[in-house]
Amino acid sequence: METSFLTEMLKSAGLGRTPEGFGGGPGEDHFASFLREEQARAMVAAGGIGLAETLYQSLTKETTK
């Protein structure tokens, strides 16, 4: 879940966007999504941003009440 969130955040930040002047065309656009996803996975493997843990803690508090 955190990987999907970070992938979308990297996309919104413009990571992998094709340069306007000279780029690799539609193929580059397609493979940029793979780059974003792998970078998001690496971020999660390195500890992530704590989103998964925060959601887990929030959900467990609600179920124990």
N, C-alpha and C positions, 0 to 999 in steps of 0.2 A: 504494500500500500504506500509506504513511504517512497519507494522507488518510482511509482507512478506519479506521485505528487511532485517529486523533484524533477522528473522528466518534463512535466508540463511547465514547471517554473523555469527550467533551462530553455525551453522553447520560447516562452514569453520574454526571456531575457535576450533572445536573439542568437543563442548558441547554434551554430550550424547553418545560419542564414547564408544564402548564396550571395556573393558579392554582386553589386549591380553592374560594374564595368565588364568584368571577365570572370565567368564562372563555369562550372562543369555541367550546367544544364539540368534537366529533370532528374537525371541519375544522381547528381550531387544532392539534390533536395531529398530524394528518397533515402539515400544512405546517411544523411545527416540525422535522421530519426534514430538510426541504430547507434550513432555516436552519442547522442543525448542520453539514450537509455543506458548504455554502458557506463557513461560518466556518472549517471545517477546511481547505478548499482555500486560503483566504486565508492561513491560518497556514503552510501548506506553501510557498506562493508567497513568503512573507516570510522563508523560511529554515527553517521547520519546527523540529522538536526534535532533528534529527540521527539519527532512527531509520533512515531509508533508507541513509544513509552508513555507519552502524555495521553494519548487516546486510551491505552490499556489502563492506566491509572484512573482515568475519568470513568471508564466503563465499570471497573471493579468497585469503585466507590458507590456507584448507583445500585449495583446488584447486592451489596452487603447491607444496605439500609433497610 
